[in-house]
Amino acid sequence: MAPFNFTHSDASTFILTGIPGLEAAHIWISIPFFTFYIVSLLGNVTLLSVVGKEQTLQKPMYLLLCMLALTDIATPTFVVPKALGIFWFNLKGITVAGCLTQMFFLHTISVMHSSTLVTMAFDRYVAICNPLRYATILSNAQIAKLGLVGFIRAVLFILPLPLLLSQQTFCANRIIPHTQCEHIALEKMVCGDIRVNRIYGYVLMFVINGFDLTFIALSYGLIIRAVLRISSHKAHQKALNTCTAHICVMLTYYTPTFFSILTHYFGQGIAPYVHIILADLYLLIPPMLNPIIYGVKTKELRDKVVKYTCRSSADTRDDISSGLQCPSGNCQIVREYVNQH
């Protein structure tokens, strides 16, 4: 059945086409989009819920995980609903203000995500290289302050992007071959001089990624140096295991980022839909994998998740058992069946 067409166009509207070249497969493409989004929501909401309920988890490392989970909830939320509207209902129209707003929040959250990874690298450095002063250097209050600094940094760096674009004149052809309002895609819609926009975009990319990756590399360089000084092989393993989850999370975030950047600047012969799919996967895969990685690699968190999951399951079973209505003499048999299953 053909999708409903609610697309409209006027002087204040852009048209997001979805994934050009794969329009016939939009319905099928929507399935992994929707699945990744639901899995990421379930995983990150579960993480937030468990840390919020469990007093023993309310310490710096897990507060950082909560910050990461919040960015992982926000990132796909600003992309997937609109993409599904395009795939399912052909809702391709978006106002200029709406497009600039989506771009601002997407890039702001991305910078906040990177800031959180930097803070997590510093957390691991202090935990391994200066464990006796860990509680003094990284208290819960300090983590909250670092989170606020990361948020302010993201807003101050990204805010000029929509402000600069809002002063430009957009061309008559307002079709954006994408599922989202990326800064680079919006730059191509401008008819005037965009040298300032491009220079600021390049500077921003190199300053943020350069600083964050340098700081992370420095932290892990110091960690490796400290670990190599430990004589015990068992201590080596324990120290490195505390960093494994963070390294995996960094790889899931930065690897798609660099692939997307490289294909954009050096992949002129690559089909346009490949660029778009890579850009979407960069926003969908990390939020889905992060809670799974930390759930698998962090025993304390894994045990608490299992604890609350089992408790919830037991409560549900008790509610079913207590609410059963059965003939006299048969209730005990039914309750035993419920308890066994």
BELBEL-V690275 format. One record per residue. RES is the residue in three letters. SS is DSSP state (h for helix, s for strand, l for the rest). D_CENTER is the distance of its C-alpha to the mean C-alpha in Angstrom with 2 decimals. Layout:
res;ss;d_center
RES;SS;D_CENTER
RES;SS;D_CENTER
This chain:
res;ss;d_center
MET;l;33.76
ALA;l;32.76
PRO;l;29.79
PHE;l;30.70
ASN;l;30.64
PHE;l;29.71
THR;l;29.09
HIS;l;30.97
SER;l;31.49
ASP;l;33.03
ALA;l;33.07
SER;l;29.98
THR;s;27.79
PHE;s;25.65
ILE;s;25.38
LEU;s;22.16
THR;l;23.64
GLY;l;20.69
ILE;l;21.17
PRO;l;24.72
GLY;l;26.94
LEU;l;25.21
GLU;h;26.12
ALA;h;28.20
ALA;h;25.31
HIS;h;22.91
ILE;h;23.61
TRP;h;22.88
ILE;h;19.68
SER;h;18.48
ILE;h;18.79
PRO;h;15.94
PHE;h;13.74
PHE;h;14.82
THR;h;14.70
PHE;h;11.16
TYR;h;10.17
ILE;h;12.73
VAL;h;11.95
SER;h;8.32
LEU;h;10.06
LEU;h;12.93
GLY;h;11.43
ASN;h;9.48
VAL;h;12.49
THR;h;14.82
LEU;h;13.57
LEU;h;13.99
SER;h;17.27
VAL;h;18.69
VAL;h;18.14
GLY;h;19.56
LYS;h;22.56
GLU;l;23.38
GLN;h;25.16
THR;h;25.21
LEU;h;21.42
GLN;l;21.41
LYS;l;21.59
PRO;h;19.68
MET;h;17.70
TYR;h;16.38
LEU;h;15.91
LEU;h;13.55
LEU;h;11.66
CYS;h;11.72
MET;h;10.44
LEU;h;7.38
ALA;h;7.20
LEU;h;7.93
THR;h;5.26
ASP;h;2.89
ILE;h;6.16
ALA;h;6.94
THR;h;5.06
PRO;h;6.73
THR;h;9.42
PHE;l;10.65
VAL;l;11.08
VAL;h;12.07
PRO;h;14.98
LYS;h;16.62
ALA;h;16.30
LEU;h;17.86
GLY;h;20.47
ILE;h;21.41
PHE;h;21.58
TRP;h;23.45
PHE;h;25.48
ASN;l;25.69
LEU;l;24.37
LYS;l;23.97
GLY;s;25.11
ILE;s;23.08
THR;s;24.85
VAL;h;24.72
ALA;h;23.58
GLY;h;20.83
CYS;h;19.72
LEU;h;19.84
THR;h;17.95
GLN;h;15.03
MET;h;15.14
PHE;h;15.38
PHE;h;12.41
LEU;h;10.08
HIS;h;11.55
THR;h;11.87
ILE;h;8.28
SER;h;7.83
VAL;h;10.97
MET;h;10.10
HIS;h;7.25
SER;h;10.16
SER;h;12.61
THR;h;11.21
LEU;h;11.53
VAL;h;14.97
THR;h;15.95
MET;h;15.14
ALA;h;17.34
PHE;h;19.98
ASP;h;19.84
ARG;h;20.63
TYR;h;23.30
VAL;h;25.02
ALA;h;24.90
ILE;h;26.61
CYS;h;28.74
ASN;l;29.80
PRO;h;29.41
LEU;h;32.40
ARG;h;30.93
TYR;h;27.36
ALA;h;27.95
THR;h;29.59
ILE;h;27.13
LEU;l;23.89
SER;l;24.72
ASN;h;22.45
ALA;h;23.81
GLN;h;22.96
ILE;h;19.31
ALA;h;19.29
LYS;h;21.06
LEU;h;18.73
GLY;h;15.76
LEU;h;18.03
VAL;h;18.98
GLY;h;15.44
PHE;h;15.04
ILE;h;18.52
ARG;h;18.00
ALA;h;15.05
VAL;h;17.21
LEU;h;20.33
PHE;h;19.06
ILE;h;17.42
LEU;h;19.99
PRO;h;22.74
LEU;h;20.99
PRO;h;21.49
LEU;h;24.73
LEU;h;26.17
LEU;h;25.34
SER;h;26.79
GLN;l;30.07
GLN;l;30.33
THR;l;32.24
PHE;s;30.43
CYS;l;32.46
ALA;l;34.06
ASN;l;31.97
ARG;l;28.70
ILE;s;27.11
ILE;s;23.61
PRO;l;23.06
HIS;l;19.34
THR;l;17.01
GLN;l;15.47
CYS;l;16.99
GLU;l;16.12
HIS;h;18.27
ILE;h;20.18
ALA;h;20.94
LEU;h;22.25
GLU;h;24.33
LYS;l;26.15
MET;l;27.27
VAL;s;29.13
CYS;l;32.88
GLY;l;33.70
ASP;l;33.27
ILE;l;29.64
ARG;h;30.46
VAL;h;29.22
ASN;h;25.85
ARG;h;25.48
ILE;h;26.73
TYR;h;24.36
GLY;h;21.38
TYR;h;22.58
VAL;h;23.35
LEU;h;19.97
MET;h;18.25
PHE;h;20.78
VAL;h;20.96
ILE;h;17.30
ASN;h;16.52
GLY;h;20.07
PHE;h;20.10
ASP;h;16.84
LEU;h;17.72
THR;h;21.32
PHE;h;20.62
ILE;h;18.55
ALA;h;21.36
LEU;h;23.98
SER;h;22.59
TYR;h;22.58
GLY;h;25.93
LEU;h;27.42
ILE;h;25.98
ILE;h;27.56
ARG;h;30.77
ALA;h;30.95
VAL;h;30.35
LEU;h;33.06
ARG;l;35.49
ILE;l;35.21
SER;l;38.12
SER;l;36.92
HIS;h;35.04
LYS;h;33.62
ALA;h;32.30
HIS;h;30.74
GLN;h;28.83
LYS;h;27.77
ALA;h;26.51
LEU;h;24.54
ASN;h;23.08
THR;h;21.47
CYS;h;19.48
THR;h;18.63
ALA;h;15.36
HIS;h;14.10
ILE;h;15.47
CYS;h;13.81
VAL;h;10.27
MET;h;11.43
LEU;h;12.89
THR;h;10.01
TYR;h;8.27
TYR;h;11.65
THR;h;13.62
PRO;h;12.18
THR;h;12.16
PHE;h;15.80
PHE;h;16.82
SER;h;15.75
ILE;h;17.65
LEU;h;20.58
THR;h;21.06
HIS;h;21.07
TYR;h;23.66
PHE;h;25.66
GLY;l;25.29
GLN;l;27.72
GLY;l;29.24
ILE;l;26.08
ALA;l;25.85
PRO;h;23.70
TYR;h;21.79
VAL;h;20.55
HIS;h;18.95
ILE;h;17.28
ILE;h;16.09
LEU;h;14.64
ALA;h;12.84
ASP;h;11.43
LEU;h;10.59
TYR;h;8.68
LEU;h;6.26
LEU;h;6.92
ILE;h;7.79
PRO;h;5.47
PRO;h;3.67
MET;h;7.43
LEU;h;8.99
ASN;h;7.94
PRO;h;10.05
ILE;h;12.56
ILE;h;13.07
TYR;h;13.73
GLY;h;15.71
VAL;h;17.83
LYS;h;18.37
THR;l;18.98
LYS;h;22.26
GLU;h;22.51
LEU;h;19.25
ARG;h;20.18
ASP;h;23.63
LYS;h;22.59
VAL;h;20.35
VAL;h;23.39
LYS;h;25.68
TYR;h;24.11
THR;h;23.66
CYS;h;27.32
ARG;h;28.49
SER;h;26.97
SER;h;28.54
ALA;h;31.84
ASP;h;31.90
THR;h;31.42
ARG;h;34.22
ASP;h;36.47
ASP;h;35.96
ILE;h;36.95
SER;h;39.91
SER;h;41.18
GLY;l;40.87
LEU;l;42.85
GLN;l;46.10
CYS;l;48.64
PRO;l;52.43
SER;l;54.32
GLY;l;54.55
ASN;l;51.43
CYS;h;48.73
GLN;h;48.83
ILE;h;48.43
VAL;h;45.43
ARG;h;43.71
GLU;h;44.31
TYR;h;42.75
VAL;h;39.59
ASN;h;39.33
GLN;h;39.75
HIS;l;36.98
